[in-house]
């Protein structure tokens, strides 16, 4: 189980979308209308070699020409590996009858949700517009629900009137851009060379090399295989300020040494994980910086992971001062920081200047806000729902480089007893709960979060938690923003592969 989860953390099946067979590579040749100096030359060459689509002829690619809706769906079917053979024999669209050259691709796209069948016609020979292309790709990636929510978010484009959420997501993923800073030109036909660039941009994101992951550990017990982790932080310190700042060490020296040895033998760096709340910043900044650096040095750690949570706007200046002072004090050792992410509908904490933190740390790990509430009498409390992860990453796009960001993944769940919140529940307790005969486990595609209903302590229980599927979904979303690292909040209590009904 742990090996399976580790694979989800390290690579997280980013290529699962492309699992279908790609047509054999073909020699692209040198198109007369694509000189080597053309900005899209490399993308066109790769797109043709991968077999996604060809030139208009052996000699010409068709630069500046539009691509039809039918041709684009055929290219998308090859790109995503859709099964175009075993499709419905009953046409979804009246203008794409069985036997049409693009029938299999169109039916496959409709079956997987990339196309909507509401209009009854597909218009295969019409040029696909920039808006239609963005909508199809976002739907093909499975983000229809998030896109519907994102329609209320601000967009830089003043000429977008329909499907704003889809266009915003395609823009945030770096797949499309505007003709100007404020004009998207949604009705303009998509040029063939632009399609090649977009497909190759998405291809590279989905095939990004697996990054080494981050985790937090409190003991050697129940640790997974740490191969592939770049950093494991030992949860052994707490930043406090009772008159003067201090960092009490909460773990025995022998246990720390043993953990450091295990971590380093796996090829990872052993960091000191220090936690604290808003009052931890009440002390003098230089003194706070000094006690943190001293704890790292005396403990023989390779770096520091600092987690100061729930900071309000009044603590922003103190946090910023500490960030400016701390990295030089560590004398070259890496500094990672966990911060509460910008929140959409969850609880927002505004004590973090993300841009400034990003400038002064080696990695900023985002703690995404969770939801808690009731839908009628049923507790709806998804852990770090996908739309919150999207919102946070979207807000920081252009503020912090993706290679400096990571998502924190909670390993505990939220328990409701008798319709009332009853606090957190560990993965060990969740696993025990799921073995009960009366337990029913589910997966919410709305939030990309697992949940289960059962009886716990003789009361009706509902628990929301992240399993391997949910973690994979968050990693794939992060990868589309160029963020390739996750941080597991508790390596000693990782999620198991959960059953579903």
KEFI-842261 format. One line per 8 residues: number of its first residue (from 1); their letters; for each residue y negated, x negated, z of C-alpha. Coordinates in pm, whole numbers, padded with zeros to 5 digits, always signed. Layout:
! KEFI-842261
NUM) A) Y,X,Z; ...
END
This chain:
! KEFI-842261
1) XXXXXXXX) +00000,+00000,+00000; -00245,-00275,+00095; -00178,-00464,-00227; -00241,-00146,-00425; -00568,-00083,-00242; -00671,-00444,-00286; -00625,-00414,-00660; -00851,-00108,-00645
9) XXXXXXXX) -01113,-00306,-00458; -01099,-00615,-00678; -01074,-00461,-01023; -01068,-00091,-00942; -00924,+00006,-01276; -01249,-00031,-01462; -01041,-00051,-01777; -00852,+00271,-01704
17) XXXXXXXX) -01090,+00459,-01929; -00983,+00235,-02212; -00611,+00258,-02148; -00533,+00407,-02488; -00428,+00186,-02773; -00714,+00042,-02977; -00653,+00015,-03351; -00561,-00336,-03467
25) XXXXXXXX) -00858,-00571,-03494; -00990,-00615,-03842; -01193,-00893,-03994; -01552,-00776,-03990; -01664,-00994,-04277; -02027,-01066,-04343; -02218,-00749,-04421; -02502,-00815,-04663
33) XXXXXXXX) -02739,-00596,-04459; -02659,-00770,-04128; -02799,-01125,-04132; -02698,-01351,-03846; -03050,-01320,-03707; -03026,-00940,-03672; -03051,-00835,-03304; -02739,-00618,-03337
41) XXXXXXXX) -02532,-00866,-03542; -02301,-00968,-03259; -02249,-00610,-03139; -02172,-00493,-03493; -01924,-00777,-03544; -01744,-00703,-03218; -01744,-00327,-03273; -01580,-00367,-03612
49) XXXXXXXX) -01331,-00627,-03491; -01224,-00398,-03206; -01168,-00123,-03457; -01411,+00131,-03316; -01573,+00191,-03656; -01623,+00016,-03988; -01902,-00049,-04231; -02003,+00203,-04494
57) XXXXXXXX) -01838,-00033,-04741; -01684,-00378,-04737; -02024,-00528,-04818; -02266,-00311,-04624; -02265,-00187,-04265; -02536,+00072,-04315; -02812,-00065,-04094; -03080,+00197,-04038
65) XXXXXXXX) -02851,+00480,-04144; -02748,+00757,-03908; -02391,+00828,-03798; -02247,+01179,-03812; -02127,+01369,-03508; -01774,+01364,-03643; -01777,+00990,-03709; -01917,+00917,-03364
73) XXXXXXXX) -01649,+01125,-03190; -01383,+00940,-03389; -01535,+00610,-03271; -01551,+00739,-02914; -01185,+00845,-02929; -01088,+00490,-03024; -01318,+00343,-02761; -01187,+00556,-02474
81) XXXXXXXX) -00829,+00563,-02597; -00800,+00941,-02618; -00473,+01086,-02743; -00570,+01237,-03078; -00214,+01329,-03179; -00101,+01567,-02904; -00397,+01802,-02920; -00432,+02179,-02932
89) XXXXXXXX) -00315,+02338,-03256; -00577,+02610,-03206; -00920,+02482,-03316; -01189,+02476,-03050; -01465,+02490,-03311; -01476,+02720,-03611; -01618,+02447,-03836; -01349,+02190,-03750
97) XXXXXXXX) -01023,+02355,-03856; -00685,+02186,-03817; -00641,+01919,-04079; -01006,+01815,-04082; -01043,+01435,-04088; -01195,+01432,-03736; -00987,+01720,-03591; -00775,+01514,-03351
105) XXXXXXXX) -01075,+01324,-03212; -01284,+01639,-03169; -01004,+01826,-02993; -00931,+01527,-02769; -01299,+01500,-02678; -01315,+01870,-02595; -00997,+01852,-02387; -01128,+01566,-02171
113) XXXXXXXX) -01466,+01733,-02117; -01673,+01503,-02337; -01774,+01801,-02550; -01879,+02151,-02459; -01727,+02439,-02655; -01994,+02692,-02560; -02158,+02711,-02903; -01838,+02768,-03098
121) XXXXXXXX) -01938,+02520,-03370; -01939,+02141,-03373; -02142,+02049,-03687; -01930,+01741,-03774; -02143,+01636,-04071; -02478,+01648,-03889; -02628,+01321,-03772; -02576,+01272,-03400
129) XXXXXXXX) -02906,+01257,-03212; -02996,+01016,-02937; -02977,+01301,-02685; -02636,+01417,-02805; -02501,+01062,-02790; -02622,+01017,-02432; -02472,+01350,-02324; -02135,+01279,-02484
137) XXXXXXXX) -02101,+00934,-02328; -02197,+01051,-01978; -01956,+01344,-02004; -01682,+01112,-02134; -01735,+00893,-01829; -01677,+01198,-01607; -02027,+01237,-01461; -02109,+01592,-01566
145) XXXXXXXX) -02155,+01707,-01204; -02383,+01417,-01109; -02583,+01461,-01431; -02640,+01828,-01348; -02782,+01725,-01010; -02985,+01440,-01162; -03183,+01678,-01382; -03426,+01726,-01092
153) XXXXXXXX) -03494,+01354,-01055; -03801,+01189,-01204; -03759,+01032,-01548; -03995,+00797,-01732; -03962,+00999,-02053; -04221,+01269,-02112; -04057,+01409,-02425; -03722,+01499,-02266
161) XXXXXXXX) -03693,+01875,-02222; -03317,+01935,-02227; -03028,+01747,-02063; -03263,+01527,-01857; -02988,+01437,-01608; -02758,+01304,-01878; -03034,+01101,-02038; -03140,+00967,-01698
169) XXXXXXXX) -02785,+00852,-01624; -02739,+00689,-01964; -03073,+00514,-01910; -02981,+00403,-01556; -02652,+00261,-01687; -02849,+00056,-01939; -02688,+00230,-02237; -03004,+00379,-02388
177) XXXXXXXX) -03374,+00304,-02379; -03687,+00467,-02509; -03885,+00390,-02819; -04175,+00337,-02578; -04197,+00335,-02199; -04254,+00709,-02191; -04095,+00837,-02513; -03719,+00874,-02559
185) XXXXXXXX) -03723,+01056,-02896; -03421,+01273,-02809; -03403,+01449,-03147; -03410,+01130,-03351; -03078,+01043,-03521; -02893,+00752,-03364; -02878,+00455,-03601; -02540,+00297,-03671
193) XXXXXXXX) -02644,-00041,-03535; -02774,+00120,-03215; -02438,+00290,-03167; -02264,-00047,-03199; -02495,-00199,-02937; -02441,+00093,-02698; -02064,+00085,-02731; -02049,-00289,-02672
201) XXXXXXXX) -02281,-00263,-02372; -02051,-00001,-02219; -01742,-00198,-02319; -01869,-00506,-02136; -01950,-00305,-01824; -01605,-00147,-01816; -01437,-00482,-01880; -01648,-00688,-01639
209) XXXXXXXX) -01444,-00961,-01467; -01317,-00854,-01127; -01550,-00988,-00862; -01434,-01128,-00533; -01477,-00868,-00262; -01628,-00857,+00085; -01472,-00726,+00405; -01527,-00700,+00778
217) XXXXXXXX) -01249,-00782,+01024; -01219,-00751,+01401; -00874,-00908,+01453; -00579,-01064,+01274; -00374,-00748,+01325; -00306,-00534,+01016; -00513,-00753,+00786; -00440,-00707,+00415
225) XXXXXXXX) -00375,-00991,+00178; -00715,-01161,+00164; -00657,-01330,-00171; -00947,-01235,-00396; -01198,-01185,-00116; -01507,-01403,-00142; -01622,-01333,+00214; -01471,-01190,+00530
233) XXXXXXXX) -01714,-01134,+00816; -01579,-01146,+01171; -01720,-00864,+01381; -01802,-01069,+01688; -02176,-01051,+01757; -02446,-00806,+01861; -02820,-00863,+01834; -02994,-00737,+02145
241) XXXXXXXX) -03342,-00758,+02290; -03374,-00711,+02664; -03701,-00895,+02715; -03584,-01173,+02486; -03351,-01156,+02184; -02992,-01267,+02230; -02661,-01255,+02042; -02376,-01193,+02288
249) XXXXXXXX) -02038,-01286,+02137; -01790,-01003,+02183; -01467,-01184,+02088; -01272,-01462,+02257; -01320,-01806,+02105; -00948,-01850,+02040; -00927,-01525,+01842; -01233,-01624,+01641
257) XXXXXXXX) -01083,-01962,+01553; -00755,-01802,+01446; -00934,-01549,+01227; -01152,-01817,+01068; -00841,-02018,+00982; -00669,-01715,+00826; -00977,-01632,+00621; -01029,-01983,+00492
265) XXXXXXXX) -00663,-02030,+00407; -00704,-01731,+00173; -00992,-01909,-00002; -01267,-01693,+00149; -01570,-01780,+00357; -01578,-01678,+00722; -01909,-01516,+00818; -02036,-01397,+01154
273) XXXXXXXX) -02092,-01021,+01151; -02379,-00926,+01382; -02472,-00562,+01441; -02778,-00407,+01602; -03007,-00108,+01608; -03384,-00061,+01582; -03456,-00205,+01927; -03295,-00536,+01823
281) XXXXXXXX) -03617,-00612,+01634; -03842,-00574,+01939; -03842,-00944,+02016; -04041,-01231,+01873; -03935,-01294,+01512; -03900,-01670,+01552; -03687,-01627,+01864; -03470,-01366,+01691
289) XXXXXXXX) -03424,-01594,+01392; -03338,-01884,+01620; -03066,-01705,+01821; -02902,-01574,+01502; -02899,-01917,+01336; -02769,-02074,+01657; -02483,-01822,+01680; -02375,-01904,+01324
297) XXXXXXXX) -02396,-02280,+01378; -02226,-02292,+01719; -01953,-02054,+01607; -01865,-02269,+01308; -01925,-01991,+01057; -01993,-02028,+00687; -02270,-01768,+00681; -02416,-01456,+00842
305) XXXXXXXX) -02370,-01084,+00776; -02648,-00898,+00957; -02627,-00522,+01001; -02931,-00354,+01151; -02887,+00018,+01095; -03103,+00328,+01117; -03435,+00147,+01091; -03735,+00377,+01073
313) XXXXXXXX) -04058,+00305,+00890; -04210,+00157,+01204; -03953,-00126,+01193; -04010,-00221,+00829; -04263,-00496,+00898; -04046,-00652,+01171; -03742,-00646,+00942; -03944,-00803,+00661
321) XXXXXXXX) -04069,-01082,+00887; -03714,-01157,+00998; -03590,-01169,+00638; -03857,-01422,+00541; -03773,-01645,+00838; -03395,-01618,+00860; -03267,-01765,+00537; -03440,-02105,+00581
329) XXXXXXXX) -03316,-02115,+00941; -02954,-02091,+00824; -02995,-02429,+00655; -02834,-02337,+00325; -02565,-02107,+00459; -02548,-01767,+00284; -02718,-01460,+00430; -02578,-01112,+00366
337) XXXXXXXX) -02751,-00801,+00498; -02629,-00442,+00532; -02904,-00182,+00496; -02907,+00198,+00487; -02946,+00297,+00123; -03215,+00525,-00019; -03090,+00880,+00039; -03104,+01179,-00193
345) XXXXXXXX) -02987,+01469,+00025; -02848,+01272,+00317; -03026,+01112,+00611; -03293,+00868,+00494; -03409,+00562,+00687; -03726,+00396,+00560; -03736,+00073,+00757; -03617,-00144,+00468
353) XXXXXXXX) -03830,-00312,+00204; -03543,-00348,-00041; -03727,-00569,-00287; -03832,-00814,-00018; -03485,-00816,+00138; -03334,-00880,-00204; -03560,-01180,-00252; -03449,-01337,+00075
361) XXXXXXXX) -03074,-01271,+00092; -02769,-01370,-00109; -02628,-01018,-00099; -02767,-00679,+00004; -02491,-00434,+00099; -02589,-00068,+00080; -02467,+00183,+00337; -02472,+00512,+00145
369) XXXXXXXX) -02564,+00831,+00331; -02289,+01085,+00399; -02325,+01463,+00396; -02246,+01697,+00683; -02256,+02074,+00669; -02071,+02400,+00625; -01986,+02604,+00316; -01939,+02939,+00481
377) XXXXXXXX) -01699,+02856,+00762; -01553,+02549,+00590; -01686,+02204,+00685; -01824,+02021,+00383; -01876,+01664,+00495; -01797,+01422,+00210; -01810,+01058,+00309; -02066,+00872,+00099
385) XXXXXXXX) -02052,+01124,-00190; -02073,+00986,-00539; -02413,+01135,-00616; -02561,+00951,-00316; -02419,+00623,-00446; -02567,+00700,-00789; -02907,+00784,-00640; -02919,+00467,-00429
393) XXXXXXXX) -02820,+00240,-00716; -03061,+00418,-00949; -03350,+00378,-00705; -03285,+00003,-00680; -03233,-00053,-01052; -03494,-00306,-01157; -03580,-00378,-00793; -03279,-00598,-00709
401) XXXXXXXX) -03043,-00770,-00951; -02702,-00605,-00965; -02529,-00935,-00887; -02707,-00935,-00550; -02594,-00584,-00456; -02275,-00440,-00306; -02166,-00100,-00179; -02034,-00061,+00175
409) XXXXXXXX) -01719,+00152,+00184; -01647,+00335,+00508; -01286,+00330,+00620; -01311,+00596,+00889; -01344,+00967,+00818; -01533,+01263,+00960; -01338,+01511,+01172; -01422,+01877,+01229
417) XXXXXXXX) -01236,+02075,+01497; -01272,+02452,+01508; -01556,+02431,+01258; -01758,+02183,+01465; -01812,+01815,+01403; -01603,+01604,+01636; -01707,+01255,+01533; -01523,+00986,+01341
425) XXXXXXXX) -01152,+00953,+01286; -00974,+00628,+01201; -00747,+00575,+00904; -00455,+00531,+01143; -00524,+00879,+01283; -00569,+01020,+00932; -00233,+00879,+00825; -00071,+01037,+01127
433) XXXXXXXX) -00241,+01368,+01055; -00120,+01366,+00696; +00243,+01338,+00800; +00228,+01674,+00982; +00409,+01960,+00809; +00107,+02190,+00833; -00131,+01943,+00668; -00260,+02005,+00317
441) XXXXXXXX) -00441,+01719,+00142; -00688,+01761,-00144; -00932,+01568,-00356; -01282,+01695,-00429; -01390,+01599,-00780; -01729,+01745,-00689; -01793,+01464,-00441; -01515,+01221,-00540
449) XXXXXXXX) -01392,+01234,-00182; -01058,+01323,-00021; -01017,+01586,+00248; -00737,+01755,+00439; -00689,+02063,+00655; -00442,+02070,+00942; -00402,+02126,+01315; -00525,+01851,+01544
457) XXXXXXXX) -00514,+01868,+01921; -00404,+02233,+01885; -00718,+02326,+01693; -00792,+02391,+01328; -00895,+02061,+01179; -01067,+01943,+00861; -01111,+01574,+00787; -01306,+01411,+00503
465) XXXXXXXX) -01225,+01051,+00410; -01221,+00795,+00129; -00884,+00710,-00021; -00794,+00465,-00296; -00897,+00709,-00571; -01237,+00763,-00412; -01293,+00390,-00371; -01203,+00334,-00734
473) XXXXXXXX) -01458,+00599,-00841; -01736,+00427,-00646; -01650,+00086,-00783; -01654,+00216,-01140; -01994,+00377,-01087; -02130,+00059,-00930; -01997,-00143,-01223; -02199,+00068,-01465
481) XXXXXXXX) -02510,-00052,-01278; -02388,-00412,-01299; -02285,-00408,-00932; -01936,-00554,-00905; -01884,-00600,-00532; -01767,-00367,-00257; -01764,-00437,+00114; -01482,-00277,+00312
489) XXXXXXXX) -01618,-00173,+00651; -01291,-00237,+00838; -01016,-00452,+00689; -00796,-00376,+00989; -00784,-00004,+00909; -00781,+00038,+00531; -00722,+00371,+00356; -00371,+00446,+00242
497) XXXXX) -00260,+00606,-00081; -00285,+00972,+00011; -00085,+01267,-00122; -00258,+01556,-00290; -00163,+01919,-00339
END
